[in-house]
Amino acid sequence: IIVPNPFSNAIIVFRGGADGQEAPIRIIQGAKTELDGPDRLDIDTIHREIFVPDGGQVLVFPLDANGDVAPIRAIRGPDTQIAGQSLAVDPINNLLAVTGRDRSLLIFDRTANGNAKPLRVIRGANTQIDRINQMAIYPQGRLLVAAMPGRQGDVEPPRVFLGMWSLDDAGDVAPKWTINGDQTTLRKPFAVALNPDHKEIYVTDMRLNGVLTFSVPEVFEPVAR
C-alpha cells in the first residue's frame, strides 16, 4: 500500500496486509527527493516505478526506493505545460497522462525526462474540461478516464461528469464517452478506479461521501493495433 503524505513531504509504503497501528516498511522522504506536498501518485508495476505529480512537475522513483533518495526522472520546465496534481501511467503502451495548463490533458512518453514536450495535448471548448481531479487509464482500450468535479470553490458545481478520451486524441476533442446527468447522482466526483474484468467504473463523490459503481461494458472494448 503506497500513500502520499503532503504534510510530511513523504511517500509512505506499507505491506499489503497492514492492519492497525503498523509502521511503514519504507518511507521516501528528505531533501534529495524534491517532494513538496505530494497528495496523489500512480504506480507502474511492470517497470516498478512510482509517478508523483508535485508542484507543476512529475517525479519518478523506483518502486523499492527508501529514504532520502533523488528521483530517477523528473519532467519539468516550460515546454512540458504541466500544471495541477493529477496523472495516470500506462505501462503497456508506455504513455503518461498529466493535467496541464489552461484546462488541458497532456500525453507524454512514459520515459519522458526534463523539459520534454508532450506528444499530444487535449484542450479546448469541446473537451468540456473545467477541472480534473483524478484520472485512470485502461491500457487495452487506450482509454483515459478523468473525474471532473466542476469549478473550483463551488459546493455543487453546475457541470460535473466523468470524461473519457482516447490516448491518441489531440486538440479540441470532445470526450468519447461521458457519465453525467441527474440519473447518475454525481454531485462532485473526486476519484476514479477501473475494473475491466467486470466492466465497471468506481467513482468517489465528495458531496455524497460515497462510492458509486457504473456498469459500462461498451467502454472496456480492447483496441486492435
Buried (B, 14 or more C-beta within 10 A) or exposed (E): EBEBBBEEBBBBBBEEEEEEEEEBEBBBBBEEBBBEEBEBBBBBEEBEBBBBBBBBBBBBBBBEBBEEBEBEBBBBBEEBBBBBBBBBBBBBBBBBBBBBBEBBBBBBBBEBBEEBEBBBBBBBEEBBBBBBBBBBBBBEBBBBBBBBBBEEEBEEBEEBBBBBBBBBBBEEBBBBBBBBEEEBEBBBBBBBEBEBEEBBBBBBBBBBEEEBEBEBEEBBEEBEE
